[in-house]
Each structure stands twice: as C-alpha cells, then as structure tokens.
Amino acid sequence: MNAHVLKVPYDSGHRCERMARGPGYLLSNHALDGVPVEAIETTLAFATEIQTAFDLARQVSTRTRQLNAEGKQVVVFSGNCNSAIGTISGLGGRSTGVLWFDAHGEFHTPETTRSGFLDGMPLSILTGRSWRTLAASIPYFEAVPDRNIALIGVRDTDPEEQSALEEAGILLNAADAVGVISPHVRQWYIHLDLDALDPSEATSNQWTPPGGLRAAEIEAIIRQARGLLPIAGIAVASLDPASDSDGRALGIARDLLRTALA
C-alpha cells in the first residue's frame, strides 16, 4: 500500500469539534494502520469559516500535488467535504474522474443556499460556478468538467440545487457512472461522505436521511472503478463520532478504504 494520509480536522472553521473529530476518530481506531499521517493545520491569526476553508484547500492542493508526483495515493480524513476542493485541484481537475458518495447535492452557491453552510457548496466551487476568486487562489485549481462527476447516494437536495444539478448534466445515482466517466479521465478521486449510506447500515452524522445505499453497493462501484483506472485520491469526510455510537460507520469506512487502496 503506497498511500499517505492528510488529516484535516476542521468543521466550519472549528478545529476538532463535531465532524472535525472524525479524522482523529478514524485514525485512533485503526482505519488505516501503517500509513504515514500528516496534519494540515491553518495558521490564520483570526480564522473565519470561509477563510479557513480556502486556506486548508491551498495547503491540501499543494501537498496532494507533491504526493501524487511521488506516486502515492492520497487519503484525506476531513471534517468537511470542502477538503475535496484542495485534493482534486492537486490531482488535476480536468483529468480526474470524481465519484462522490453523499446524501446531499453539495451544489449550492451563495445565491441559492438557505443555510449559509459553505460545506453545501464544494461541487459548485469545483465546477467553477461559485467562489471563483478564492478558488483561483488554490494552487493548480482548474474547473472540473461536469461530465466527469457522478453524485451517488444523493437524495436530499433543495429545489434550486436539484434543478442546477440536472441542468449541468452531472450524473445522479447513475448505475453506469464509472463506464460513462472513465473514457474522459486518467484517474479517480473517490469522496466518501458516509451519509450516502442508509441509516440501517450506519449513521455517520446528524444529516443522514433514509433511503440511502448499502455498503456493498459502494464497495462494488469502487471495485469497478479500480478495475478501469487508478484511484489517485480518496477522502472520508463529515464523520461525526457522536453519531456513530455503534461504530458501524467506522467499520464501513475501514472496509471501503481497504478496497480502494488494495
């Protein structure tokens, strides 16, 4: 296993609180033993959510590019999904297929969001639809083509967000997503927000709605993807230990990581 873990313990600009406790939870419970771990931390004197998110993304992108050049698989354990902006930038946005497992659309912009939650916007940022000035400050950032993204397990979107996803043509819960995307890219990034799972399988955070995927379904897609192209990066994000009282999300994360990195 030639992997390297980047630990990004932040949730909405807060360090090691709520979902930001997820990276430490994964590591302390042997989610990926024997792999080097490196912490990504902000050094901002007065951190705010937006400022912190993009500061972390810049660092993650730079380090991902270095590790990728060394032939390493980059594994990111993060409190929020927006760490993916840095990881995919470092891998190369135009040449990387994105298999994004999530219950939520993550496609809001500042104009459509009702919550103001920046972590509901990473896919709109990655595709160049929002926060363009700050996105351009991330080393190696380039907009990911819509056709290179599959959003799998999604079932909780706002009407404006759903319309935007459909208009963009991003693959939504498409059974043939791997085969459709693979001709256009040279490697994969796999994003695991485990609220893509049905609660009967595991509950990874407080926003896990019913009607999700089985762990075996996610594993099958990862195996299919791995059989066609290398998996250059993978993330486990938004795992709140307080929601995983029975440890099932932890166990599934461990199994899926082993599948992806085999």
N, C-alpha and C positions, 0 to 999 in steps of 0.2 A: 504494500500500500504506500504510494508515493504522494501523501497528502499533507496539508498544512492547515491548521485551524486558525482563523481570525475570530477572536472573541470581541463582540461589540455590545457591551452591557448597558444599553440605553433604551429608554422608552419615553418618547415625547420630551426628550432633553433631560430626563431624570436618570441618574445612574443607579443601577441595582435596585430599582423599585418596580413593583408589579411585573410586567412581562420582561423587564430588564434583568430580572433574577433568573430568567430561563437559561442563558448561556452558562452560568455557574452551576445551575441545576443539572444540565446535561453533562458537563464535564466532571462534576463530583460524583455522578452516578454512572460513570464508565460508558458514556455514549460512544466514545471513540478513543479508546486507550492506545497508547503507543505512538501517537501522532503529535508532532510539535504544536504548541499552542502559543499564540502571540496576541496580546491585548491591544486593542485600538481604543485610545482614550482622547477625549478632547482636552485641549489646554486653554480654552477660552476663559478669559477672566470673569466674564459675566454671561453665562450661557443662556440662550433662549432656544425654544424648540426648533425653529426653522434654521437659525444659525448653527446650532449643534448638529442637526441632521446633515447639512451640507458639508460641514467641517469633517464629520466622520466619513461621509461619502468620498471626499477628496482623498483622505488617508487610505480608505479601503481600496479605491481605484488604483492608487499608486502602488500599494503593496501587492494587489492582485496581479497587476501587470508584471511585476518583478517575479513573483512566484510562478506565474504562467510561463514566463520565458525560461524558467528553470525546469519546466516540465512537470510541475506539481499540480495536483488537483487542489483547488481552493475550497475549503469548507468554512462557511461563516455561521456562527451562532450569534444571533442578534435579538434584541428586544423588539425591534420594529421591522416591518417589511421593507422600509425605505433604504435599508442597508444594500438592497439589491441594485440600487442606482449606481453605487460605487463598484460593486462586484462586476456587473455587466459592462460598465464602462471600461474597467481594467481588462476584461476579456476581449472586448471589441464588440460594440453593439450591433454592427451590421452583419457580422459573421457568426453570431451566436444565436442558436435557437433557444427560446425561453419556454419551458414547461412550468407553468405557475399554478400550484395547487393551493386553493384558497376558497373559502366560502363567500368572499366578498369581491366586488369588482375592482377595487383599488384604482379606479379610473376617473375619480373626481378631479375637478380643477377648483381653484379658489372661487370661480364664478358659480359652480354647481353645488359645492359642499354645503350641507346644512349643519354639520357638526364642527367644522373648522379643524378637523383632525388631519394633520399633514400625512399621517400614515395611511389615509384613504386615497392618496394621490400618486403612488410610485409608478404605476403603469402609464399614467398621463404624462408624468415627467420623462420617463424613459422613451416615450414615443414622440417627444418634442412638443407636447400640447400645453404644458404649463411650466411655470417657474423657469423660463428659458434662460434668463440672465444668470441665475445661480447654477443651473445645470451646466452652462457653458464654462463655469469656473472649475468644474471637475475635470481633472486630467483625463484625456483620452475619450471624453464623452462624445458620443455620436448617437443620434436618434435611432432607436430600434425600429426596423420596418414592421408595420402592423402584421404582415403576413407571417412573420417569424415568431409570433406569440400565440400560445394556447393557454387559456384560463380554464382550469379543470377543477370541478367541485363547486363552482360558483352557483349560488342560489339566493343570495341576499344582496340585491342591488336597488338603488333608488331609480325612479323612472328616467330621470335625465341621464344618469350613468348608464343604464341599460340601453337607451337609445344611442348614446355615443359609442358604446362597445359594438353594437350591431352595425352602425354606420361605418365604423373603422374596419369591420370585417375580421376582427380578432376572433380566433376560433374559440367557441364557448362549449365546453363539455363535449368536444368532438371525439368520437371513437377512433378516427383515423388521423388525429393531430400529428403524431410522430411521423407518419408517412407523408403527410402533406408538407410539413415544415422541412424535413431533412434534406431535400434536394437544394434548398436555398442557403444552407449554413454549413459550417465545418465542425461545429462542436455544440454541446448543450450546456445550459445553465438550468438547474432544477431548483425551484423555490418551494419549500415545504412550510406553509402555514397550516398547521395540523387542524385548524378549524374546518378544513376541507373534509375531514372525517365526519361520519355520522356520530352523534353523541353515544350511540350504543356501542361504538368501537372505542372512543376515548373523547374526553373533553379537555381541550388544551388552553382555552381562555374563556372569558365570560361572554364572548360573542359567537359561540358555536351553535348554529341553528340546526334543526332536524333536517333530514333528507340528504345527508352527505354520502361520501364514498366509504367503501370498505378498504381496510389497509391492503388487502390482497389486490384490489384494483389499482391502487397507486403503485404497488410493487411491480405489477405486470407491465405498466406503462414505462416504468424506469428500466426494466429489463429489455423491453422493446427498443427504447431509445439507446441504451448502452450497446445493443447489438448492431446499431447502424453507425453511430458516431461516438467519439469520446465525450465523456462527461467532464468538462473542464472546471465547473464550479457547482456547488450545491449549498443551500442555506436551510437552516431550521430557524424559523423566526416566530415571534409572538406566542411563545410557550410560557404560560404563567404557572409556576409550580402550585400556587394556591388552588388552581382549577383542576390540577391533576392529582387529586387526593389518592387515587388508587394506583397511580404510576403507569397506567396503560398508555398514555401519550408518550411517556418516556420510553417505554419498551418498543413502541411502534417506530419512534424516531430512530432508536438504535438499530432496529432491523432494516429500515429503509436506507440508512446511511451505509450499512454493510453491503446492501445490494448495489447501491450506486458506486461504491468505491472498490468493489470486488475486482 
